[in-house]
Amino acid sequence: MRCIVVYKSIHHHNTERVARSMAEAIGAECLPVEQSDPLAARDFDLIGLGSGIYFSAHHEELLHWVTGLGKLNRKKIFIFSTSGFEELIFHRALKEKLESLGALIIGEFKCGGWHTFGPFSADGGLQQGRPDRLDLQNAADFAREIAERADRGNSA
């Protein structure tokens, strides 16, 4: 099964570390959004998409990139994020966009990410030291579980 993980990571490269941990665990290609082509990503059996959370949603570049995927016909996709605030409601915009294109969301992952933007920079920010070793292990475990689930679905 061919897998790709596409991510947008800016400030502290929190999401990049999570994306790479996931990709390594499942032998996936791993590319930043600015170096990936949405049409080429459609050729993969499983697509992972993630970014840090900015103003309660995934990064706008990732949201725009998703539009380039076109119709997805139940393509298997998982979503992930890092954030100073750990809430899945922040996945809503990306999830709704993907579902409107016909994607099948087969899992979501989130973990803390070191957040030093704006007023949160005081005292070193939120979620200092995150993602940590346990977060990266959890990300790898999640990716393996999702890939196994996706592969079982392909062979059924």
Protein Blocks (a to p, Z undefined) as FASTA:
>chain_A
ZZddddddfklommmmmmmmmmmmnopacddfklccfklmmmpmbdcdddddeehiacfk
lmmmmmmnopnehpacddddddfbdcfklmmmmmmmmmmnopacfbdcddddddfehjll
gghiahehiacfklmmmmmmmmmmmmmmmmmmmmZZ
